[in-house]
Amino acid sequence: MMNKVNRFERKWIFKSGNYLSLINCLIRSKLFFMSQYPKRNVNSIYFDSLDYSSIKQNLDGVSNKKKVRIRWYDEEKKLLNPLLEIKSKKGSETKKISIKINDLNNLKFPNQNNLEVIKSVINNKIKNKKTIYPLLSTHYDREYFISNNGMIRATVDYNLKSIFLKNNSQLNLVKNFSFVTILELKYLTKMDKYVRENLKEITLRLSKNSKFVNSAFETPKFYS
């Protein structure tokens, strides 16, 4: 299965664990957000080359960039129905390709031998010029919302934590980012003006960062 989506994805990062206040702000906004799906745990493994080209693109503010990850839900210690997601971004416009990877279903995580299996399967799937490696994982709770006209989706992420996968000695070290809450809005590109006009009361600075970059940047010795 392969799905392609073109849309805007805009993130706001709050250095506060008070996600309930943020959710209340969405519900009371002019877009009248309401709950769309039950809360679930989101797990991702992010990949990069040995020279960290994907990380550098984010840190340098490159407008055309690509991100490769595996995503699965709920069970943190096992890859259940994982998807390979390839996200390319031009400015704020995002295209995402999702592919089921049954080869990795039910694989235990994190596990040194299984990380080698994951690396091999993903590189065979995407056939990059450079070999990419499992770099880090992120895990967080996510709540889903949709505007009352059904055209804008919002997610609120909290209880974020990360595991640095590059060094085997750190596989059991979990870095917590419980002080961070992340809001993301997703909508078709033609809706951009409408969304901006109706969210003026949420006066928060749009951040260029992502969970991926924040987690990697704060990992000890990442740039050594």
Secondary structure, DSSP 8 states (H G I E B T S, - for coil): -EEEEEEEEEEEEES-S-HHHHHHHHHTSTT--EEEEEEEEEEEEEEE-TT-HHHHHHHTT-SEEEEEEEEEES-TTEE-S-EEEEEEEETTEEEEEEEE-GGGTTEESS-HHHHHHHHHHHHHHH--SS--EEEEEEEEEEEEEE-TTS--EEEEEEEEEEEE-SSGGGTT-EEEETT-EEEEEEE-GGGHHHHHHHTTTS--------HHHHHHHTSTTTT-
